[in-house]
Amino acid sequence: MLGKLKLAQQLTVSFAAVLGLLLVVSAVGYQGLSEGFSNFGNYRALARSSNEASEAQSALLSARLAVLKFLKTQDPAQIDKVDKELSKIDTVIDKILVNETDPVRIDELQESKKLMTTYGETFSLVVKDFADRNAVVSQELDPNGLKMRQTMTKIIDDSSSDGEVNSLSYAAHAQEKLLLGRLFAAKFLISNAETDFNRSLQELEEVVAPLNNLKRLLVSPEESQMVNEFANAHAGYIAALRKTADIIQNRNKRIADTLDVIGPQVTTNFNDFKDSIRNAQDLLGPEAQSDSETAVEW
């Protein structure tokens, strides 16, 4: 057919065919390069999100270590560090969410964000628990303990000076039980062990019997006043000890049920997030390579 055409026409048709072929090759190559570029961009975005997740995970570890240090030392500097690291985690998660499109990974990030909010709020309550515990000890427990010891010492001295053997015996017995009660109360403040708390209450309750005998024997106005002052301080001490125990119990429950649970939970979420990204990269990498090779072949 081309043989019937003039030379100029043949050249025109050939040129048009070559041009058309070039257009097809260019279109296919452009498509391959575009897809390859898109896949490469997505791959880089996934890598960036993975790095940011590692950054958040590192901040979480730092925050948890600061919490542990605070629980051990009550160092105020650790409170600031925890707040700083939690703020960093929140910022990084928001940054990742801006570009994340996978529903599962979005859910993991949003769950982690909510959990970290709860973590921060609970830590603040724990900090307050420590402050409340210290306030009760310094303002109620210790003053009442000192008042009891000083009052009973005065009763013992007076009974000894007056030669009152019976009152001296009861006062010595009350002082012994008082000292044991305060000893186990002090141990409880360190150990938080229920056995120490119960032993302290037991010893303090055993002060009541000799105290009642002293009320019967010491009848002068001055003596009665001392006995009443001791009884009031004794009741205040037990109330303060129970209040302290409640604060410690609530504090330890917050630590065990929330802080010790959320920390590992969010760590697992970050690990799952990075594993998901790694799997997506394993699929995306070969696709990008195939698109590039196809474009080069064309």
C-alpha positions in Angstrom: 0.0 0.0 0.0 2.8 2.4 0.9 4.4 1.5 -2.5 1.5 3.3 -4.3 2.2 6.5 -2.4 4.6 9.2 -3.5 7.9 9.5 -1.7 6.8 12.6 0.2 3.7 10.9 1.3 5.6 7.8 2.4 7.9 10.0 4.4 5.0 11.8 6.0 3.3 8.5 7.0 6.5 7.0 8.4 7.2 10.1 10.4 3.7 10.1 11.8 4.0 6.4 12.7 7.3 7.0 14.5 5.9 10.0 16.3 2.8 8.0 17.4 5.1 5.2 18.6 7.2 7.7 20.6 4.0 9.2 22.1 2.9 5.7 23.2 6.3 4.9 24.7 6.4 8.3 26.4 3.0 7.8 27.8 3.7 4.4 29.2 7.1 5.5 30.5 5.6 8.6 32.2 2.9 6.4 33.8 5.6 4.0 35.1 7.8 6.8 36.4 4.8 8.6 38.0 3.7 5.4 39.7 7.3 4.8 40.8 7.6 8.3 42.1 4.3 8.0 44.0 5.3 4.7 45.5 8.7 6.1 46.4 7.1 9.1 48.1 4.7 6.8 50.0 7.7 4.7 51.0 9.5 7.7 52.4 6.4 8.9 54.2 6.1 5.4 55.9 9.8 5.6 56.9 9.3 9.0 58.4 6.2 7.8 60.4 8.2 4.9 61.6 11.0 7.2 62.8 8.5 9.5 64.5 6.9 6.5 66.2 10.3 5.5 67.5 10.8 9.0 68.8 7.5 8.9 70.7 8.4 5.4 72.0 11.7 6.8 73.3 9.9 9.7 75.0 7.5 7.2 76.6 10.4 5.2 78.0 12.0 8.4 79.4 8.7 9.4 80.9 8.2 6.0 82.6 11.7 6.1 84.0 11.1 9.6 85.4 7.8 8.3 87.0 9.8 5.4 88.6 12.4 7.8 89.9 9.7 10.1 91.4 8.0 7.2 93.1 11.3 6.3 94.7 12.6 9.7 95.6 9.7 12.2 95.2 12.2 14.5 93.3 10.1 17.5 92.0 12.4 17.6 88.9 11.0 14.3 87.8 7.5 15.8 87.6 8.7 18.4 85.1 10.5 15.7 83.1 7.3 13.5 82.9 5.2 16.5 81.8 7.8 17.4 79.1 8.0 13.9 77.7 4.2 13.4 77.7 3.8 16.6 75.8 6.4 15.5 73.3 4.5 12.2 72.8 1.3 14.0 72.2 2.9 16.3 69.7 4.6 13.5 67.8 1.3 11.4 67.6 -0.5 14.5 66.2 2.3 14.9 63.6 2.0 11.3 62.5 -1.8 11.4 62.3 -1.7 14.3 59.8 -0.3 12.0 57.1 -1.6 8.6 58.2 -4.3 7.0 56.0 -4.4 3.5 57.2 -7.5 3.0 59.5 -5.9 0.4 61.7 -2.8 2.5 62.4 -5.0 5.6 62.9 -7.0 3.7 65.6 -3.8 2.6 67.3 -2.5 6.2 67.4 -5.7 7.6 68.7 -6.0 5.0 71.3 -2.4 5.7 72.4 -3.1 9.4 72.6 -6.1 8.8 74.9 -4.2 6.4 77.0 -1.3 8.9 77.5 -3.8 11.5 78.5 -5.1 9.2 81.2 -1.5 8.3 82.1 -0.7 12.0 82.7 -3.8 12.7 84.7 -3.2 9.6 86.9 0.4 10.6 87.5 -0.8 14.1 88.6 -3.2 12.3 91.1 -0.3 10.2 92.4 1.8 13.3 92.9 -1.1 14.8 94.9 -1.4 11.6 96.9 2.2 11.9 98.0 1.7 15.5 99.0 -1.5 14.6 100.9 0.2 11.7 102.7 3.1 13.9 103.7 0.7 16.6 104.9 -1.2 14.2 107.1 2.0 12.8 108.6 3.6 16.1 109.3 0.4 18.0 110.5 -1.5 15.2 112.3 0.3 12.0 112.8 3.7 13.2 114.1 2.3 16.0 116.3 -0.1 13.6 118.0 2.6 11.0 118.4 4.9 13.6 120.1 2.1 14.8 122.3 1.3 11.3 123.5 4.9 10.6 124.3 5.5 13.8 126.1 2.3 13.5 128.1 2.9 9.9 129.2 6.5 10.7 130.1 5.2 13.5 132.4 2.7 11.1 134.0 5.5 8.5 134.5 7.8 11.1 136.1 5.1 12.5 138.4 4.0 9.0 139.5 7.6 8.0 140.2 8.1 11.2 142.2 4.9 10.6 144.2 5.7 7.0 144.7 2.4 5.9 143.0 3.4 2.4 142.0 0.1 1.4 140.4 -0.2 4.5 138.2 3.5 4.2 137.4 3.0 0.6 136.2 0.0 1.5 134.1 1.8 4.5 132.6 4.8 2.4 131.7 2.6 -0.2 130.1 0.8 2.5 128.1 4.1 4.0 127.0 5.4 0.6 125.9 2.4 0.0 123.7 2.5 3.5 122.4 6.2 3.2 121.3 5.5 -0.1 119.6 2.5 1.4 117.8 4.5 4.3 116.6 7.3 2.0 115.6 5.1 -0.1 113.3 3.4 3.0 112.0 6.8 4.3 110.9 7.5 1.0 109.3 4.2 1.1 107.5 5.0 4.5 106.1 8.1 3.0 104.4 6.9 -0.5 103.6 3.2 0.2 102.9 2.7 -3.4 104.2 -0.7 -4.2 105.6 0.8 -6.3 108.3 2.8 -3.3 109.7 -0.4 -1.2 109.6 -2.5 -3.8 111.4 0.3 -4.4 114.0 0.5 -0.6 114.6 -3.3 -0.4 115.2 -3.2 -3.5 117.5 -0.5 -1.9 119.7 -2.3 1.4 119.8 -5.5 -0.2 120.8 -3.8 -2.0 123.6 -3.0 1.5 125.1 -6.7 1.9 126.0 -6.8 -0.6 128.9 -3.9 0.9 130.9 -5.1 4.4 130.0 -8.6 3.7 131.5 -6.9 2.5 134.7 -4.9 5.8 134.8 -8.2 7.7 134.4 -9.4 5.9 137.5 -6.3 6.5 139.5 -5.3 10.0 138.5 -8.1 12.2 139.8 -6.6 15.6 140.4 -7.4 18.3 137.9 -3.9 18.5 136.6 -3.6 14.7 136.3 -7.1 14.4 134.7 -6.1 17.1 132.2 -3.0 15.2 131.2 -4.9 11.9 130.8 -7.5 13.6 128.6 -4.8 15.3 126.5 -3.2 11.9 126.0 -6.6 10.3 125.1 -7.3 13.1 122.5 -3.9 12.8 121.0 -4.3 9.0 120.9 -7.6 9.2 119.0 -6.1 11.8 116.6 -3.1 9.6 116.0 -5.2 6.6 115.1 -7.5 8.7 112.8 -4.4 10.2 111.1 -2.9 6.7 110.6 -6.1 5.4 109.0 -6.3 8.5 106.8 -2.7 8.0 105.7 -3.3 4.3 105.0 -6.3 5.2 102.8 -4.2 7.7 100.8 -1.4 5.2 100.4 -3.8 2.4 99.3 -5.5 4.7 96.7 -2.1 5.8 95.4 -0.7 2.3 95.1 -3.9 1.3 93.3 -3.5 4.1 90.8 0.1 3.0 90.1 -0.7 -0.7 89.8 -4.0 -0.4 87.8 -3.2 2.5 85.6 0.4 3.6 85.3 1.8 0.1 85.3 -0.8 -1.0 82.7 -0.9 2.0 80.3 2.9 2.2 79.9 3.4 -1.3 78.5 0.1 -1.0 76.5 1.2 2.1 74.6 4.6 0.6 74.1 2.9 -2.4 72.4 0.8 -0.1 70.3 3.9 1.7 69.0 5.6 -1.6 68.2 2.4 -2.8 66.4 2.4 0.5 64.5 6.0 0.1 63.3 5.4 -3.5 62.4 2.4 -2.5 60.2 4.5 0.2 58.5 7.3 -2.4 57.9 4.8 -4.7 56.3 3.5 -1.9 54.1 7.1 -1.0 53.1 7.8 -4.7 52.2 4.9 -4.5 49.7 5.5 -1.0 48.4 9.3 -1.5 47.8 9.0 -4.2 45.1 6.1 -2.2 43.5 8.3 0.9 43.2 11.2 -1.2 41.8 8.9 -2.9 39.3 7.4 0.4 38.1 10.9 1.9 37.6 12.1 -1.2 35.7 9.1 -1.1 33.5 9.6 2.6 32.7 13.3 1.9 31.8 12.4 -1.0 29.6 10.0 1.1 27.6 
